Amino acid sequence: MIFAYLNFNDPDWYLWVPIYLSATACCGLAVVNMVYPTIYLLLMVFYLIYAALLFFQQDGVRDWISKYNRPSLVQSMQAEKPYIEKTREFFGLLIITAALMVNYLSI
């Protein structure tokens, strides 16, 4: 939920706040044994498709690996290089997907 709040200052907050809130809601509901497998699967598919788009976009993860030779993404919180934002978002989506997968598999 904190990540959702921190994304209100981003230009694309309208995308990331719901992404983080939906993952938060699913994990929170799982704590009280309210699990909705279909919603988990839909969210995971959406996150993985969006991650794939970020991987292949110009200045995305693929370019970070091949064109820029994988420099550090955490030297500064400011996204000073064109690949930093997309690469961070890519890994964030993978982390969220992994959290939902753990909940889904524990059903």
Buried (B, 14 or more C-beta within 10 A) or exposed (E): EEBBEEBEEBEEEEEBBEBBBBBBBBBEBBEEEEBBEEBBEEBBEBBEEBBBEBBEBEBBBBBBEEEBEEEEBEEEEEBEBBBBBBBBBBEBBEEBBEBBEEBBEEE
